[in-house]
Amino acid sequence: MKKGIHPEYRLVAFRDASTGTIFLAHSTVKTKETVTYEGKEYPLYNLEISSASHPFFTGKQKLVDTAGRIERFRKKYNIKE
């Protein structure tokens, strides 16, 4: 590999914002924060959602009705509950 043209590839701690779960993975992502995890300091990247909080992986479906979208859909397609 040529020197100086590749991004730094290192272990990065990823933290799920909704559950606080931290996991390590190799990445080239640029970070500003660090965190101590299992006695070592790693660069920290915050995620909005990961497998720790995603409904597909957790088996928990959350239905968020924003501005009556479900009601509008049911009305549009004449769906009765």
Secondary structure, DSSP 8 states (H G I E B T S, - for coil): --TTSS---EEEEEEETTT--EEEEEE----SEEEEETTEEEEEEEES--TTT-HHHH--------TTHHHHHHHHTT---
